[in-house]
Amino acid sequence: MTEQEGGAASDEGGRASSLWKPSNLELQRRKIRSDQNRRNIMIATISSFLVLGTLAAVLVTSPGWKSLTDTFFAWAYGFEILPKVILGFTTNILLTVIAASCVSVFGLILALTRTSRSPALTPFRLLATVYVDVFRGVPMLLIILLVGFGIPALRLPGLTRNVMVLGTTAVIITYSAYVAEVLRSGILTVHPSQRAAARSLGLTNFQTLRHVVLPQALRRVTPPLLNDLVSLIKDTGLVSILGVTDAVRAAQISSSRSFNYTPYVMAALLFLLLTVPLTRFTDHTMRKAIQRQNAQGLA
């Protein structure tokens, strides 16, 4: 076909597409879909207004509403002590950064140990399994108490008595077990044919793990790992029971002086400012992962 014939064919195709009009049946379908969307939006709006309005009315008209607002929502006092709570919140952020870094390393080591097939690593697999079972089954509050008060009670030379270090250690011990299981599930979802293909290309076990298995596993478990990070941010507030001056402890000190619980509300708002955007990012990441799987025909 010559260039002139090709240009003429494209012109005819453009004219045909410009002359195309939807049929009456298609127009009716579009109208029905539009009407359904408008109706759904109207129903959702009315339902939300009724439910939320009823809840608000119940709260505002309750007998203790005035006392509740004076005790928990004294905003003038809240903004007065806010700098102290923010200073304590920096400790929570520091604990989160340190704990998240250590947990990612220890959790990966545990996951790789549990998924290894080497007979020589059998005792380490048993120890890793016991570790995960124990520290996933015991509440973290108890782990913090046991580590925070148990290690100093040993009176061994060289062991720290710093409550911040002990509290962070307890958080790392607990979350390493959770993250290890998340990573292990991601590794197990990689089909064995991937390993076989990598080995057939001449890759060693380590190279197969590094370049084939782990990239796929980490991509699949990113949303649950982000959820664990959100939980980690919140649970750093538990170290306050050891005396660490974080946001929760700073709020507790201010509340004990005034018998007003607004500082706790301010601390909660600081946590929300950090966790809500991360939660929305987690949801966005999960939607992208689902769309990618659907596009590949995996879900």
Protein Blocks (a to p, Z undefined) as FASTA:
>chain_A
ZZklmmmmmmmmmmmmmmpccdfklmmmmmmmmmmmmmmmmmmmmmmmmmmmmmmmmmmm
pmklmmmmmmmmcmklmmmmmmmmmmmmmmmmmmmmmmmmmmmmmmmmmmmmmmpcbfkl
mmmmmmmmmmmmmmmmpcfklmmmmmmmmmmmnopghiacbfklmmmmmmmmmmmmmmmm
mmmmmmmmpcfklmmmmmmnopafklmmmmmmmmmmmmmmmmmmmmmmmmmmmmmmmmmm
nopacfklmmmmmmmmnopaklmmmmmmmmmmmmmmmmmmmmmmmmmmmmmmmmnopZZ
